[in-house]
Amino acid sequence: MRAAQISRYEKDVAKAIAGVEVNEIPEPSIGDRDILIRVKAAAVNPLELLVVTGGVKLIQDYPMPVTLGNEVAGVVERVGDAVRGFQPGDRVYARTPIDHPGALAEFVALPADAVAPMPEGYDFDEAATIPLTGLTAWQAFTEVLAAKPGQGVLIPGGSGSFGRMAVPIAKSLGLDVVVTGNERSRDEILALGADRYLDYRAEDYWQAGIGVDYVIDTLGPAEFDRELSVLKPGGTLLSLRGVPNKAFAERMRMPFLKRTLFSLAGSKLDKKAQAQGKRYEFIFVRADGEQLRHVTDIVKERDVRPSIDPHMLRLDDIQAALKLVAGMGGRASGKVVVRF
């Protein structure tokens, strides 16, 4: 089968993308609890850029060569002897396990407990863009934050693909949601259920009288102090793009050396938050088929339709897909998808 792979990390993004190759490799075998999926669509995300540049090496260092791809939609080809609830021909989707990417290939073998049936009425392109953001939002609200109905959350920069999934999930959990983003996305985000939308060019969220229980950071460390300032006492700032800390390492059950390393790396942010009676957290989404079923229910109930970039890309176009995600020579207008 054919698969998009790298043979080494490359810190420079352009060189890293140039090093991605489509190789002929053996079709993966499956164990008793695995499913072999014939890939129909795979999303290409900023996470792929982190993988090829070694940006997630401390969280997960991959043996080389490694097949890229963290979101997949396709058709079940074969199931392991111990697998129940799936059969050949089923339309399924998944976020691949952290230690086992591989969606950007003609076939991918995944543990059955990482996989869920696709939402009815959605095509493969749409389905392939849901698991990563959907599971991130679900795990953020239900696990890390343990959010309760009536509490408030601010999502700065929430007009992108994460916010479009996080808003309906937050509303399904009974949260009040404030989003900042560009003016052109206002109506769509409000239609998804956001209670308040701020155009970041016209209004600064930290001066808008907002007081929330949670902030989900999609912008990175430069926004930390401003995001912290809008939290109520006892509130939590959860970052998708910040620095891993001790709590993250413990939650991920990392070995002692990594726990120590991340404790040091995140100590500055932890101390800043603690000095104000608040909490800092970091999240890196993991595969979970059962949770993805909950996301599926919300997606169907609220008719959440992902925004997909119109470029028709195939596996041989993987470098072009990565350049789109990286904003090199043009910007993606929605999530980038490779079709098979």
Protein Blocks (a to p, Z undefined) as FASTA:
>chain_A
ZZdddfbdcfblklmmmmpccdddddddddfkbccdddfbdcddfklmmmmnopmmmmoc
cdddddehjbdcdddfbdcfklghiaehiacdddddfklghklcfbdcddfklpccddeh
iafklmmmmmmmmmmmmmmmmmmnopaehiacddehilbmmlmmmmmmmmmnopacdddd
dfklmmmmmmnopabdcdfklocfklnopacfbdcdfkbjklmmmmmmmpcehiacddfk
lccdfklmmmnopafklmmmmmmmmmmmmmmmmmnopacddddddddfklmmmmmmmmmm
nopacdddfbdcdfklmmmmmmmmnopoiacebjddddZZ
